[in-house]
């Protein structure tokens, strides 16, 4: 986590602990959030299987079922509705790697693959030939969407984000935008409920149907959530 260009080690210190579903559940309930998709945080092969196990309602370290008694709702039918994981997009067997993830416990919850481009030293990483080859099976798909996430910084207000929001709204339209809280990284800037509130304020001028798309419908469609 150290050495990030966008924050110092001291600023990142509050994130150096485990964040669990038990931490998120009361925050989500207070904000009216009933389901969420977890996004991988590190480009390491071990993390995605762990997240899939959690989504299926299993503790990946003990093998025990998670339940309300432990303060963590099981993923199946609970708060954790899907997992966007990681695999090496430059690997020649990328399709097989995804298939192996699908075959793991909780593999049915795998709804996407993400590479953290922010961590790449090469600003042209996405344009590499091997990366483009790995993304080639996605190039013809029409469901290209934009996630409203991570734009807020300490003390940010909805008005500060409005120019960026209006740009992506014009480019994608409300039917191809989806909200992301960026939790727990967002806690460096504002509490979970405040982050949700900022984006609700930004989208307040949209119709009820358009707001529903941004805060749920688009994610259900794109991620094929249950």
Secondary structure, 3 states (H helix, E strand, C coil): CCCCCCCCHHHHHHHCCCCCHHHHHHHHHHCCCCCEEEECCCCCHHHHHHHHHHHCCECCCCCCECCHHHCCCCCCCCCEEEEEECCCCCCCCHHHHHHHHHHCCCHHHEEEECCCHHHCCCCCHHHCHHHHHHHHHHCCCCCCCEEECCCCCCCCCHHHHHHHHHHHHHHHCHHHEEECCCCCHHHHCCCHHHHHHHHHHHCCCCCHHHHHHHHHHHHHHHHCCC
